Amino acid sequence: MPPSNQGNASELTLAGYLERVYPNSTVVDDLYTECTALAIANKQDFAGDRYVVKVKYASGGVGASADYATANTNRTSSEAAEFLVTEADIFSSGGIDNKTILKLGTNKNEFRRALEREMASCKDGYTRPIANAFYGENNGSIGRISTISGGGVIVLANKNDHKYFHKGQTLNASSDPTAASPDRVATGTVESVDRTKGEVTLSAAPALWAANDYLYVQGMFKASAAGFFLWCPQTVTSTPFYGVDRTKGRFELAGWYFNESAGAATDEVIEDAIAHGMDLGSDFDTMLVGIKRWNALSKALKDRSGFDLGVVKSPDRPEIGFKSIQFAGPKGKMIDILPDQFCPNTKSPIFKRSDLTVAYIGKSQGKVLPNYNDFDGLKVRRARSVANVSEWEFYAHWCIAFENPRNLGVIEF
């Protein structure tokens, strides 16, 4: 297996190992297992740069009356809106320099370990932005500054956001997540992450960065797919969302938000929220919660008999399933409550699984999410800019959509 030619032979060697150790199916399974929301979503193909979701927000024929003439006079037509859901791009590159490959020679175990380290980093870099898209509240932001020292130590406003930060990242900051571009010109480089404290140390303190600024990986400002909390915000304004003024029908176009029991025990908040959603006429069967919240729910229910355990499987990879706690829900159906490590501890989405769609370009062409075949059909190539590096790339052109937003709610604890 030692290469006789540094370029082509090392490329063939690496390609062979990737094919055996990390075929596309394995990478997809790893991604689904780590990101529950992505796994249980329905995967759809779309062409162009928009996925269309058409929603009726006003019913026709509402002129009902005891008087026939009045009913006909007051009759109205149905009204619908089209969400033109734009695609988002995500790329993550990995690679091994050919000199390392040559040094490893025929030591297959060492080669595999070296490859696994780089592949794991590449997968993390790909998975985190996708997970953040489902739960991000400010289109690409991965956290917010609570405090920042003169030495560049950032205390995150939510320490659980540590999972989105990694050594070597280049970050942007902005005081306004709706601005055209980040309003802090300087960038910062992550030197280390203290995951127990929720602190990020930069190589230096960037000029003008301040408390309450939003943080973004460079290139991700307003470039992420919109997830649960953007489709269903606490407050709806007339500002178009994918081209739709959602004030025309808050419930039908932006779901419902529940915080009337915030601060109560986890099980009590969930029960009250389910009753609230049912009273509105929303139809839902799934709820996602953070790991700590799911554990608290398990403890609260361990001595009760009014709940059950279930399993929710990925619709396109049924070998992947997740244990759930079940509550009684609309129309006698059970609601599956699933843990997701990326879901925040303070709020959770509740929705109908068949409504949650991940649409991406290329499914009809045999592409998967993620896909890491090169444009010329090879799994590995020598880097265009560095001739002595063999690299690979994960990529996707995708979006998150809800086919019927009225079945989506957000619960605040």
C-alpha positions, 0 to 999 in steps of 0.5 A: 500500500505504500505510494510510489508517487506522492500525488496520485498514489496518495490520492488513491490510498486515501480514497480507498480508505475513505470508501471503506471507513467512511462511505457516504452512508456512514457519514449520513448515519453519524450526522443523523444520530447526532442531530435528532431534528435532521434525522426525523425530518422529511427529506425532499428534493427541489430545483432552483433557489426556492422551495415553495410552501403554500399555506391557506390563512383565511377560509372562504364561505364564512358568510354563514347566516340563518338568512340565505341572502345574507349568507350569500352576500357575505360570502368570501374567498379563501386566501393563501400565502406562498413562502418562497424558502431560499436555500442555504449553503454549508461546506466543510473541508478536511484533508491530510497532507501527503507527507503524513501519508508517506510517513505512515507507509504500510501502518494501516492502523496509524493511517486509519487513526490519522484519517479518523481525527481529521474526518471527525473534525470535518464532520463536527464543522459540518454538523454544528451549523446544521444543528444551529440552523434548527435552533438558532434565533438570529440567522447564523448566530452561534452565541451571544456575549455576556461579558468580554475582557480586555484579554479576549475572554468571552463569557457566553450568555448561554453557556450551552452554546459552547458546543458551537465553538471550536479552536481555530474558528474565525468569528464575526460579531454584530450588535444587530442581527438584522443589519446588512452585514456585521457592524463590528469590523474586526474579527476574532480567532478562537484560541480555546473553549472552556466547555464547563464554564461556557467561556471562549478565549480569543487570541486577542480582544477585537476592537469594539466587541461588547456585551450583548453582541451576537457571534457568527462563524465568518461567512455565516451572518444571515446565511443560515437556514431558518429553523423552529424559532424563526418560523414560530417567533414570540412576536410576529411583525409585518416584516416579510418572512420568506416573502410573507407578511405573517401578521395576516394570520399569526396562527396559520402563518407563524404557529403559536407561542406558549409561556404562560406556565414558565418557571413551573415543573417541566411536566406541568409546563408541557401538559399546559402547553399541550392543552393550549395547542389543542384548544387552538386546533393545532395538530402535533405529535412531536416535541424536542427538548434539551438533554437536561430537560428530558432528564428532568422530565424522566425524573418527574414522571418515574413514579407516575403511570400516565405516560408511556415510552415510544420510539421515533424512527428516521423516515428515510433511515429506519434503522436509526431511532430515538427513545421518546416519552409519550404524552396524550395529545390531539385527537387521541394521538400520543406526542413523542418527546425526544431529547436533542443535545442541540435544543436549548434548555429554556424553550422547545418546539412542538410540531407535526413530524410530517410537516417538518421538511428538509429540502435540498438540491440534488436528491433526484440526482442521487445526492445525499445530505451531506454529500462529499463526492468531488465535482469530478466524481472523485471522493478525494482530490489534491487541493487546488491551492496546495499540491501536497494535500489530499482533501475532501469536502462535505456540502449541501444546498438546503433549507428547513420548511414547515408545510403547515405552520399552524401545527408548530408551537414553541414552549418556553420553560 
